[in-house]
Amino acid sequence: MKKVAIQGYRGSFHHIVAEGIEGSEVEILACDTFREVAHAVEQRRVDYGIMAIENSIAGSILPNYNLLQNCNVHITGEAYLRIRQNLMVNRGVALDDICEVESHHMALLQCTDYLDKHRWQLIESADTALSAAQLQASGSRTKAVIASSLAAQLFNLDIVAPDIHTISDNYTRFLRLEYSDRSLTEPIPCNEGGKASLYFKISNTSGSLYDTLGCFEGLDLNMTKLQSYPIPTEPWHYMFHTDMEFSSGENFAKAIERLRERGVEVHIYGIYQKGKDL
């Protein structure tokens, strides 16, 4: 049985992704923060970790790029999960009995159109699944929570209103992280067809980004993301994270060679298969 570190608790969306990747036979290590997930992977207390990296509505989770950069982890896979929010109560509680609704602040924001139709008190919590667990423990007959269907199943709750999120096409991209010894220099795999995540650092001069992107020209690489983020020790200087799909590992290796020949600092976070929707 694989042991997996996730941010959040049993029944969270990270838990759903862990089971979607590995199957239901996984041992979950619940972590309060993404940093704790990365450290659990670094210390090899788990087989791998699951970490959200971006949302189709809210955008990138920038602090997690710093974790990729500074921790001994590498990306070995990805998955996309459609976020579906559900209103749930203890068994036998009716919709008319509800006086207050509790969940993570982002979950509450994602359901504003539905919640605005009711005069319920809204309470923010640390995690959607934690709210579900606490609701079951309390036995409350007047409180509801917003969480995943997995949380309802795990904590024996009734879903009284499914799919209450305002925007239906709300997806989060998750990364699968494994331990990486950065003292070792590994060759670039030349598998045919895949995806890669990397960052590069360039000089702060006019045209440097344009010239750097020219290294990818003519190699049939599909750059699916280009994200700048600040270098903490160098104010107003930036690194660039990029995700790219390629049909030829040889061409991807050639792009990396071109970058390094130009003196561009490059670090590859991982080379892996393009993820699927769960």
C-alpha positions as CSV (number, residue, x, y, z in Angstrom):
1,M,0.0,0.0,0.0
2,K,1.4,3.4,-1.0
3,K,1.7,6.1,1.6
4,V,0.7,9.5,0.3
5,A,1.1,13.0,1.8
6,I,-1.7,15.5,1.0
7,Q,-2.6,19.0,2.1
8,G,-5.8,18.8,4.0
9,Y,-7.7,15.9,5.5
10,R,-9.3,12.6,4.6
11,G,-12.2,13.4,2.3
12,S,-10.5,16.5,0.8
13,F,-10.0,17.1,-2.9
14,H,-6.3,16.1,-2.5
15,H,-7.5,12.8,-1.1
16,I,-9.7,12.2,-4.2
17,V,-6.7,12.9,-6.4
18,A,-4.5,10.5,-4.4
19,E,-7.1,7.7,-4.9
20,G,-7.6,8.7,-8.5
21,I,-3.9,8.2,-9.2
22,E,-3.1,5.2,-7.0
23,G,-6.5,3.6,-6.3
24,S,-8.5,3.4,-3.1
25,E,-5.8,1.4,-1.3
26,V,-3.7,4.3,-0.1
27,E,-2.5,5.4,3.3
28,I,-3.1,9.1,3.7
29,L,-0.7,11.4,5.7
30,A,-2.8,14.5,6.3
31,C,-0.7,17.8,6.4
32,D,-1.8,21.2,7.4
33,T,0.3,23.0,4.8
34,F,1.8,22.4,1.4
35,R,5.3,22.9,3.0
36,E,4.6,20.0,5.3
37,V,3.7,17.9,2.2
38,A,7.0,18.8,0.5
39,H,9.0,18.0,3.7
40,A,7.3,14.6,4.1
41,V,8.4,13.8,0.6
42,E,11.9,15.1,1.2
43,Q,12.3,13.1,4.4
44,R,10.9,10.0,2.6
45,R,8.2,9.5,5.2
46,V,5.8,8.8,2.3
47,D,6.1,7.3,-1.2
48,Y,4.9,10.5,-2.8
49,G,2.9,13.7,-2.2
50,I,0.0,15.4,-3.9
51,M,0.1,19.2,-4.3
52,A,-2.3,21.6,-6.1
53,I,-0.5,24.0,-8.3
54,E,-3.1,25.9,-10.2
55,N,-6.9,26.4,-10.6
56,S,-8.7,27.2,-13.8
57,I,-10.4,30.2,-12.2
58,A,-8.1,31.4,-9.4
59,G,-4.9,30.9,-11.3
60,S,-1.5,29.7,-10.0
61,I,-0.6,29.0,-6.4
62,L,2.7,30.9,-6.5
63,P,4.1,29.8,-3.1
64,N,4.1,26.2,-4.4
65,Y,6.5,27.2,-7.1
66,N,9.0,28.2,-4.4
67,L,8.6,24.7,-2.8
68,L,9.4,23.1,-6.1
69,Q,12.4,25.2,-6.4
70,N,13.8,24.9,-2.9
71,C,12.8,21.3,-1.8
72,N,14.3,18.0,-2.8
73,V,11.3,16.9,-4.8
74,H,10.5,16.3,-8.5
75,I,7.3,16.0,-10.5
76,T,6.5,12.5,-11.6
77,G,2.9,13.1,-12.7
78,E,-0.1,15.4,-12.8
79,A,-3.9,15.1,-12.7
80,Y,-6.9,17.5,-13.3
81,L,-9.9,17.4,-11.0
82,R,-13.2,19.1,-11.6
83,I,-14.1,20.7,-8.3
84,R,-17.7,19.8,-7.3
85,Q,-19.1,21.3,-4.1
86,N,-22.0,19.7,-2.2
87,L,-24.1,20.9,0.8
88,M,-24.3,18.1,3.4
89,V,-25.8,17.5,6.8
90,N,-26.0,14.8,9.5
91,R,-28.4,12.0,8.6
92,G,-32.1,13.0,8.8
93,V,-31.5,16.7,8.8
94,A,-33.7,18.6,6.3
95,L,-32.8,21.7,4.3
96,D,-35.3,23.8,6.3
97,D,-33.5,22.8,9.5
98,I,-30.2,24.5,8.5
99,C,-29.2,27.7,10.3
100,E,-25.5,27.9,9.5
101,V,-23.1,26.6,6.8
102,E,-19.4,26.0,7.4
103,S,-16.5,25.4,5.0
104,H,-13.2,26.7,3.7
105,H,-13.4,30.3,2.6
106,M,-12.7,29.4,-1.1
107,A,-15.5,26.8,-1.1
108,L,-17.9,29.4,0.3
109,L,-16.8,31.8,-2.4
110,Q,-17.3,29.2,-5.1
111,C,-20.9,28.7,-4.0
112,T,-22.1,32.4,-3.6
113,D,-25.0,32.2,-6.1
114,Y,-26.6,29.3,-4.2
115,L,-25.8,30.6,-0.7
116,D,-27.2,34.1,-1.5
117,K,-30.6,32.5,-1.9
118,H,-30.7,31.6,1.8
119,R,-30.4,33.4,5.1
120,W,-27.8,31.2,6.6
121,Q,-24.9,32.3,8.8
122,L,-21.6,31.5,6.9
123,I,-18.6,30.2,8.9
124,E,-15.1,29.9,7.5
125,S,-13.0,26.9,8.4
126,A,-9.5,25.6,7.7
127,D,-10.6,22.8,5.4
128,T,-13.7,21.4,3.7
129,A,-13.1,17.8,4.8
130,L,-12.3,18.9,8.4
131,S,-15.6,20.7,8.5
132,A,-17.3,17.5,7.5
133,A,-15.5,15.4,10.1
134,Q,-16.4,18.0,12.8
135,L,-20.0,18.1,11.7
136,Q,-20.3,14.3,12.2
137,A,-18.6,14.5,15.6
138,S,-20.9,17.3,16.8
139,G,-24.1,15.6,15.8
140,S,-25.5,19.1,15.0
141,R,-29.1,19.2,13.7
142,T,-28.9,22.9,12.5
143,K,-25.5,23.1,10.8
144,A,-24.5,22.1,7.2
145,V,-21.1,22.0,5.5
146,I,-19.8,22.3,2.0
147,A,-17.4,19.6,0.9
148,S,-16.7,16.8,-1.5
149,S,-18.9,13.7,-2.1
150,L,-16.0,11.6,-0.7
151,A,-16.3,13.5,2.6
152,A,-20.0,12.8,2.7
153,Q,-19.3,9.1,2.2
154,L,-16.4,8.9,4.8
155,F,-18.3,10.8,7.5
156,N,-21.8,9.3,6.9
157,L,-23.4,12.6,5.9
158,D,-26.4,13.3,3.7
159,I,-26.0,15.5,0.6
160,V,-29.1,17.7,0.6
161,A,-27.9,19.9,-2.3
162,P,-25.4,18.5,-4.8
163,D,-23.2,20.5,-7.2
164,I,-24.0,24.0,-5.7
165,H,-20.8,25.6,-7.1
166,T,-21.5,28.7,-9.2
167,I,-19.1,27.9,-12.1
168,S,-19.4,24.3,-13.4
169,D,-16.1,24.2,-15.3
170,N,-13.8,24.7,-12.3
171,Y,-10.7,22.5,-12.5
172,T,-7.6,22.3,-10.3
173,R,-4.4,20.8,-11.5
174,F,-2.5,18.7,-9.1
175,L,1.2,17.5,-9.1
176,R,2.5,14.1,-8.0
177,L,5.8,14.7,-6.1
178,E,8.6,12.2,-5.3
179,Y,11.9,12.6,-3.6
180,S,14.8,13.9,-5.6
181,D,18.5,14.0,-4.7
182,R,19.6,17.2,-6.2
183,S,23.3,16.4,-5.8
184,L,22.8,13.9,-8.6
185,T,22.7,15.1,-12.3
186,E,20.4,12.9,-14.2
187,P,20.3,12.7,-18.0
188,I,17.2,14.0,-19.8
189,P,14.9,11.1,-20.7
190,C,14.2,11.0,-24.4
191,N,10.8,9.3,-24.3
192,E,8.5,10.0,-27.2
193,G,5.6,12.1,-26.1
194,G,5.4,13.7,-22.7
195,K,5.3,16.8,-20.6
196,A,8.0,18.7,-18.7
197,S,8.0,21.4,-16.1
198,L,11.1,23.6,-15.6
199,Y,12.2,27.1,-14.6
200,F,14.8,29.3,-16.2
201,K,16.5,32.4,-14.9
202,I,17.7,35.2,-17.3
203,S,19.5,38.5,-17.1
204,N,17.4,41.6,-16.4
205,T,18.1,43.2,-19.8
206,S,16.1,44.4,-22.7
207,G,15.0,41.5,-25.0
208,S,16.4,38.8,-22.8
209,L,13.1,36.9,-22.5
210,Y,12.4,37.2,-26.2
211,D,15.8,35.8,-27.1
212,T,15.4,33.0,-24.6
213,L,12.1,31.9,-25.9
214,G,13.7,31.7,-29.3
215,C,15.5,28.6,-28.1
216,F,12.2,26.7,-28.4
217,E,11.6,27.7,-32.1
218,G,11.2,24.9,-34.7
219,L,11.2,22.1,-32.1
220,D,7.5,21.2,-32.1
221,L,7.1,22.1,-28.4
222,N,3.8,23.3,-27.0
223,M,4.3,25.7,-24.2
224,T,1.2,25.4,-22.1
225,K,2.2,27.7,-19.3
226,L,4.7,30.6,-18.8
227,Q,4.6,32.0,-15.3
228,S,6.9,34.6,-13.8
229,Y,7.6,34.6,-10.1
230,P,9.9,36.8,-8.0
231,I,13.3,35.8,-6.7
232,P,13.1,36.5,-2.9
233,T,16.9,37.4,-2.6
234,E,16.9,39.6,-5.7
235,P,14.2,42.3,-5.6
236,W,12.4,43.0,-8.9
237,H,14.2,40.0,-10.6
238,Y,12.1,37.1,-11.7
239,M,12.3,33.4,-12.7
240,F,10.1,31.9,-15.3
241,H,8.3,28.6,-14.8
242,T,7.1,26.8,-17.9
243,D,5.2,23.7,-18.7
244,M,5.6,22.2,-22.2
245,E,4.3,19.3,-24.1
246,F,6.5,17.5,-26.6
247,S,6.2,14.7,-29.1
248,S,9.9,14.1,-29.3
249,G,12.2,13.8,-26.2
250,E,15.1,14.4,-28.5
251,N,13.7,17.8,-29.5
252,F,13.0,18.7,-25.8
253,A,16.6,17.8,-24.9
254,K,17.8,20.0,-27.8
255,A,15.8,22.9,-26.4
256,I,17.5,22.5,-23.0
257,E,20.9,22.3,-24.7
258,R,20.2,25.6,-26.6
259,L,19.2,27.3,-23.3
260,R,22.4,26.2,-21.5
261,E,24.6,27.2,-24.5
262,R,23.2,30.7,-24.1
263,G,24.2,30.7,-20.4
264,V,20.6,30.5,-19.2
265,E,20.2,28.9,-15.8
266,V,17.8,26.0,-16.1
267,H,16.3,23.5,-13.7
268,I,14.0,20.7,-14.7
269,Y,11.3,20.0,-12.1
270,G,10.2,16.8,-13.8
271,I,9.4,15.0,-17.1
272,Y,6.2,13.0,-17.0
273,Q,3.2,11.9,-18.9
274,K,0.4,14.4,-19.5
275,G,-2.3,14.1,-16.9
276,K,-5.9,13.0,-17.3
277,D,-9.1,14.3,-15.9
278,L,-10.3,12.4,-12.8
